[in-house]
Amino acid sequence: MLLLAVVFAVLGAASNATGTVFQRKAAATVPQGGGLRLILTLARRPVWLVGIAGVVGAALFQALALSFGPMSLVQPVFVLELPFALVIAMPLLHRRLPAAGWWAVAGVVAGLALLLGAAAPTGAASDAPMTRWAVVLTACLGAIGVAVLVARRRASLGRAVCFGTAAAVANALTAALLKASAGAFADHGPAAFLTSWQTYGFAATGVAAVLLLENALQAGSLAASQPALTIGDALVSLLIGVFLFRETIRTGWYLLPEAAGAALIVAGVLVLSRAVRQIRELGTEPAPSASG
Protein backbone atom coordinates (compact mmCIF):
# COMPACT_ATOMS: atom_id res chain seq x y z
CA MET A 1 0.00 0.00 0.00
CA LEU A 2 2.78 2.44 0.90
CA LEU A 3 4.56 1.61 -2.35
CA LEU A 4 1.42 2.53 -4.29
CA ALA A 5 1.24 5.79 -2.35
CA VAL A 6 4.80 6.65 -3.36
CA VAL A 7 4.22 5.68 -7.02
CA PHE A 8 1.09 7.82 -7.29
CA ALA A 9 2.84 10.69 -5.49
CA VAL A 10 5.72 10.58 -7.99
CA LEU A 11 3.24 10.61 -10.88
CA GLY A 12 1.49 13.53 -9.20
CA ALA A 13 4.77 15.44 -8.89
CA ALA A 14 5.51 14.87 -12.59
CA SER A 15 2.02 15.99 -13.59
CA ASN A 16 2.22 19.04 -11.35
CA ALA A 17 5.61 19.92 -12.84
CA THR A 18 4.09 19.83 -16.30
CA GLY A 19 1.33 22.12 -15.10
CA THR A 20 3.79 24.54 -13.51
CA VAL A 21 5.98 24.80 -16.63
CA PHE A 22 3.07 25.57 -18.94
CA GLN A 23 1.38 27.90 -16.45
CA ARG A 24 4.66 29.77 -16.05
CA LYS A 25 4.94 30.07 -19.83
CA ALA A 26 1.44 31.53 -20.00
CA ALA A 27 1.82 33.82 -16.96
CA ALA A 28 5.03 35.31 -18.34
CA THR A 29 3.08 36.65 -21.34
CA VAL A 30 0.73 38.73 -19.15
CA PRO A 31 2.50 41.98 -18.26
CA GLN A 32 -0.05 43.41 -15.86
CA GLY A 33 -2.96 42.46 -13.70
CA GLY A 34 -3.54 40.02 -10.87
CA GLY A 35 -6.23 38.20 -8.94
CA LEU A 36 -9.24 36.91 -10.86
CA ARG A 37 -8.49 39.25 -13.77
CA LEU A 38 -5.23 37.37 -14.30
CA ILE A 39 -7.06 34.01 -14.37
CA LEU A 40 -9.62 35.30 -16.87
CA THR A 41 -6.83 36.53 -19.14
CA LEU A 42 -4.88 33.28 -18.89
CA ALA A 43 -7.98 31.17 -19.55
CA ARG A 44 -7.91 32.39 -23.16
CA ARG A 45 -4.43 30.97 -23.70
CA PRO A 46 -4.24 27.29 -24.82
CA VAL A 47 -0.83 26.82 -23.19
CA TRP A 48 -2.35 27.75 -19.82
CA LEU A 49 -5.13 25.21 -20.33
CA VAL A 50 -2.46 22.54 -20.87
CA GLY A 51 -0.95 23.63 -17.56
CA ILE A 52 -4.31 23.36 -15.81
CA ALA A 53 -4.74 19.85 -17.25
CA GLY A 54 -1.45 18.98 -15.58
CA VAL A 55 -2.71 20.36 -12.29
CA VAL A 56 -5.96 18.36 -12.56
CA GLY A 57 -3.98 15.21 -13.28
CA ALA A 58 -1.76 15.92 -10.30
CA ALA A 59 -4.83 16.28 -8.07
CA LEU A 60 -6.13 12.89 -9.19
CA PHE A 61 -2.78 11.19 -8.56
CA GLN A 62 -2.51 13.00 -5.24
CA ALA A 63 -5.95 11.78 -4.15
CA LEU A 64 -4.95 8.20 -5.00
CA ALA A 65 -1.65 8.56 -3.15
CA LEU A 66 -3.35 9.97 -0.06
CA SER A 67 -5.81 7.08 -0.13
CA PHE A 68 -2.95 4.60 0.15
CA GLY A 69 -0.54 6.40 2.47
CA PRO A 70 -0.15 9.04 5.17
CA MET A 71 0.05 12.70 4.27
CA SER A 72 3.49 12.97 5.88
CA LEU A 73 4.75 10.42 3.33
CA VAL A 74 2.90 11.59 0.22
CA GLN A 75 3.40 15.35 0.29
CA PRO A 76 7.20 15.43 0.76
CA VAL A 77 7.49 13.40 -2.47
CA PHE A 78 6.20 16.48 -4.29
CA VAL A 79 9.62 18.09 -3.83
CA LEU A 80 10.43 16.12 -6.98
CA GLU A 81 8.29 18.62 -8.86
CA LEU A 82 11.20 21.02 -9.41
CA PRO A 83 13.56 18.42 -10.94
CA PHE A 84 10.70 17.19 -13.12
CA ALA A 85 9.93 20.78 -14.16
CA LEU A 86 13.50 21.34 -15.30
CA VAL A 87 13.62 18.08 -17.24
CA ILE A 88 10.35 19.00 -18.96
CA ALA A 89 11.45 22.58 -19.66
CA MET A 90 14.82 21.71 -21.20
CA PRO A 91 13.45 20.34 -24.51
CA LEU A 92 11.20 23.40 -24.83
CA LEU A 93 14.28 25.62 -24.69
CA HIS A 94 16.59 23.34 -26.66
CA ARG A 95 19.06 23.65 -23.80
CA ARG A 96 20.90 21.34 -21.47
CA LEU A 97 20.87 21.31 -17.70
CA PRO A 98 24.38 22.13 -16.42
CA ALA A 99 26.33 19.44 -14.59
CA ALA A 100 25.68 21.16 -11.26
CA GLY A 101 21.98 20.89 -11.98
CA TRP A 102 22.16 17.12 -12.47
CA TRP A 103 24.11 16.79 -9.22
CA ALA A 104 21.39 18.84 -7.54
CA VAL A 105 18.70 16.53 -8.97
CA ALA A 106 20.61 13.57 -7.55
CA GLY A 107 20.88 15.38 -4.22
CA VAL A 108 17.14 16.03 -4.05
CA VAL A 109 16.31 12.40 -4.86
CA ALA A 110 18.90 11.02 -2.42
CA GLY A 111 17.83 13.46 0.29
CA LEU A 112 14.18 12.54 -0.13
CA ALA A 113 14.98 8.82 0.04
CA LEU A 114 17.12 9.35 3.14
CA LEU A 115 14.52 11.54 4.85
CA LEU A 116 11.55 9.27 4.21
CA GLY A 117 13.53 6.10 4.85
CA ALA A 118 14.66 7.37 8.23
CA ALA A 119 11.35 8.97 9.19
CA ALA A 120 9.22 6.01 8.04
CA PRO A 121 5.94 7.98 8.27
CA THR A 122 2.95 5.93 9.38
CA GLY A 123 -0.73 6.61 9.93
CA ALA A 124 -4.05 5.35 8.66
CA ALA A 125 -6.49 8.05 9.79
CA SER A 126 -8.22 10.16 7.15
CA ASP A 127 -10.25 12.44 9.41
CA ALA A 128 -9.92 14.22 12.71
CA PRO A 129 -12.08 15.95 15.33
CA MET A 130 -13.37 19.39 14.48
CA THR A 131 -11.28 20.85 17.31
CA ARG A 132 -8.08 19.92 15.48
CA TRP A 133 -9.53 21.00 12.13
CA ALA A 134 -10.29 24.41 13.65
CA VAL A 135 -6.65 24.87 14.69
CA VAL A 136 -5.33 23.83 11.28
CA LEU A 137 -7.81 25.98 9.34
CA THR A 138 -7.12 29.03 11.51
CA ALA A 139 -3.34 28.64 11.29
CA CYS A 140 -3.24 27.98 7.54
CA LEU A 141 -5.74 30.62 6.47
CA GLY A 142 -4.09 33.13 8.79
CA ALA A 143 -0.65 32.38 7.34
CA ILE A 144 -1.99 32.71 3.78
CA GLY A 145 -3.63 36.03 4.61
CA VAL A 146 -0.47 37.44 6.17
CA ALA A 147 1.68 36.30 3.24
CA VAL A 148 -0.66 37.93 0.71
CA LEU A 149 -0.74 41.19 2.66
CA VAL A 150 3.06 41.26 2.88
CA ALA A 151 3.33 40.40 -0.83
CA ARG A 152 1.37 43.50 -1.79
CA ARG A 153 3.98 45.66 -0.08
CA ARG A 154 7.05 44.01 -1.61
CA ALA A 155 9.01 44.42 -4.80
CA SER A 156 8.95 41.74 -7.50
CA LEU A 157 11.34 39.27 -5.83
CA GLY A 158 9.77 39.54 -2.38
CA ARG A 159 6.28 39.36 -3.85
CA ALA A 160 7.11 36.12 -5.65
CA VAL A 161 8.50 34.59 -2.44
CA CYS A 162 5.45 35.63 -0.41
CA PHE A 163 2.95 34.39 -2.98
CA GLY A 164 4.97 31.17 -3.29
CA THR A 165 4.80 30.70 0.48
CA ALA A 166 1.05 31.36 0.50
CA ALA A 167 0.60 28.85 -2.35
CA ALA A 168 2.62 26.27 -0.39
CA VAL A 169 0.39 26.60 2.67
CA ALA A 170 -2.72 26.47 0.48
CA ASN A 171 -1.42 23.32 -1.22
CA ALA A 172 -0.77 21.64 2.12
CA LEU A 173 -4.22 22.55 3.42
CA THR A 174 -5.79 21.33 0.17
CA ALA A 175 -3.99 18.01 0.59
CA ALA A 176 -5.36 17.61 4.13
CA LEU A 177 -8.91 18.34 3.01
CA LEU A 178 -8.49 16.08 -0.01
CA LYS A 179 -7.28 13.22 2.19
CA ALA A 180 -10.33 13.58 4.44
CA SER A 181 -12.79 13.67 1.54
CA ALA A 182 -11.07 10.76 -0.23
CA GLY A 183 -11.30 8.81 3.01
CA ALA A 184 -15.01 9.53 3.22
CA PHE A 185 -15.46 8.24 -0.33
CA ALA A 186 -13.43 5.09 0.35
CA ASP A 187 -15.20 4.31 3.63
CA HIS A 188 -18.79 5.35 2.92
CA GLY A 189 -19.19 5.89 -0.81
CA PRO A 190 -20.17 8.80 -3.09
CA ALA A 191 -22.95 10.10 -0.82
CA ALA A 192 -20.54 10.66 2.05
CA PHE A 193 -18.07 12.31 -0.34
CA LEU A 194 -20.67 14.75 -1.64
CA THR A 195 -21.96 15.61 1.83
CA SER A 196 -18.54 16.04 3.43
CA TRP A 197 -17.61 19.66 4.09
CA GLN A 198 -13.99 18.79 3.34
CA THR A 199 -14.93 18.05 -0.29
CA TYR A 200 -16.05 21.63 -0.84
CA GLY A 201 -13.19 22.86 1.32
CA PHE A 202 -10.50 21.29 -0.86
CA ALA A 203 -12.24 22.60 -3.98
CA ALA A 204 -12.13 26.14 -2.59
CA THR A 205 -8.56 25.97 -1.27
CA GLY A 206 -7.43 24.28 -4.48
CA VAL A 207 -8.73 27.20 -6.54
CA ALA A 208 -7.07 29.61 -4.11
CA ALA A 209 -3.78 27.70 -4.42
CA VAL A 210 -3.90 27.99 -8.23
CA LEU A 211 -4.64 31.71 -7.99
CA LEU A 212 -1.76 32.24 -5.55
CA LEU A 213 0.57 30.22 -7.76
CA GLU A 214 -0.32 32.28 -10.83
CA ASN A 215 0.45 35.48 -8.92
CA ALA A 216 3.76 34.02 -7.71
CA LEU A 217 4.75 32.98 -11.23
CA GLN A 218 3.76 36.35 -12.66
CA ALA A 219 5.54 38.32 -9.93
CA GLY A 220 8.96 36.76 -10.49
CA SER A 221 10.95 33.85 -11.80
CA LEU A 222 10.72 30.28 -10.51
CA ALA A 223 14.07 30.93 -8.83
CA ALA A 224 12.23 33.23 -6.43
CA SER A 225 8.99 31.34 -5.83
CA GLN A 226 9.90 27.66 -6.21
CA PRO A 227 12.04 27.14 -3.07
CA ALA A 228 9.30 28.56 -0.85
CA LEU A 229 6.64 26.61 -2.74
CA THR A 230 8.47 23.28 -2.77
CA ILE A 231 10.01 23.25 0.70
CA GLY A 232 7.07 25.03 2.32
CA ASP A 233 4.52 22.54 1.00
CA ALA A 234 6.52 19.56 2.30
CA LEU A 235 7.15 21.12 5.72
CA VAL A 236 3.60 22.36 6.33
CA SER A 237 2.16 19.06 5.11
CA LEU A 238 4.37 17.14 7.51
CA LEU A 239 3.24 19.31 10.42
CA ILE A 240 -0.43 18.98 9.45
CA GLY A 241 -0.14 15.22 9.06
CA VAL A 242 1.40 14.81 12.50
CA PHE A 243 -0.96 17.19 14.27
CA LEU A 244 -4.24 16.64 12.45
CA PHE A 245 -4.17 12.97 11.52
CA ARG A 246 -1.85 11.86 14.34
CA GLU A 247 0.64 10.42 11.87
CA THR A 248 3.98 9.42 13.34
CA ILE A 249 7.60 9.64 12.28
CA ARG A 250 10.61 8.06 13.92
CA THR A 251 12.59 10.22 16.32
CA GLY A 252 15.64 9.63 18.52
CA TRP A 253 18.82 8.94 16.54
CA TYR A 254 16.72 8.81 13.35
CA LEU A 255 16.59 12.61 13.56
CA LEU A 256 20.22 12.73 12.36
CA PRO A 257 19.64 11.07 8.96
CA GLU A 258 16.32 12.91 8.69
CA ALA A 259 18.13 16.22 9.14
CA ALA A 260 20.81 15.17 6.64
CA GLY A 261 18.14 14.22 4.10
CA ALA A 262 16.33 17.52 4.62
CA ALA A 263 19.60 19.42 4.18
CA LEU A 264 20.29 17.61 0.90
CA ILE A 265 16.80 18.48 -0.34
CA VAL A 266 17.12 22.16 0.60
CA ALA A 267 20.58 22.44 -0.97
CA GLY A 268 19.41 20.69 -4.14
CA VAL A 269 16.32 22.87 -4.49
CA LEU A 270 18.38 26.04 -4.06
CA VAL A 271 20.92 24.94 -6.67
CA LEU A 272 18.16 23.96 -9.10
CA SER A 273 16.43 27.29 -8.52
CA ARG A 274 19.64 29.10 -9.46
CA ALA A 275 19.88 26.88 -12.53
CA VAL A 276 16.39 28.00 -13.50
CA ARG A 277 17.51 31.62 -13.34
CA GLN A 278 20.70 30.97 -15.28
CA ILE A 279 19.03 29.17 -18.16
CA ARG A 280 16.01 31.52 -18.06
CA GLU A 281 13.71 28.55 -18.03
CA LEU A 282 11.04 29.82 -20.33
CA GLY A 283 13.13 32.09 -22.44
CA THR A 284 11.91 35.33 -20.96
CA GLU A 285 11.22 36.98 -17.66
CA PRO A 286 7.78 38.42 -17.00
CA ALA A 287 7.32 42.14 -17.37
CA PRO A 288 6.86 44.14 -14.17
CA SER A 289 3.36 43.66 -12.85
CA ALA A 290 0.99 45.24 -10.41
CA SER A 291 -0.98 42.70 -8.43
CA GLY A 292 -4.52 43.61 -7.74
Order of alpha helices (4+ residues) and beta strands (2+ residues): alpha-alpha-alpha-alpha-alpha-alpha-alpha-alpha-alpha-alpha-alpha-alpha
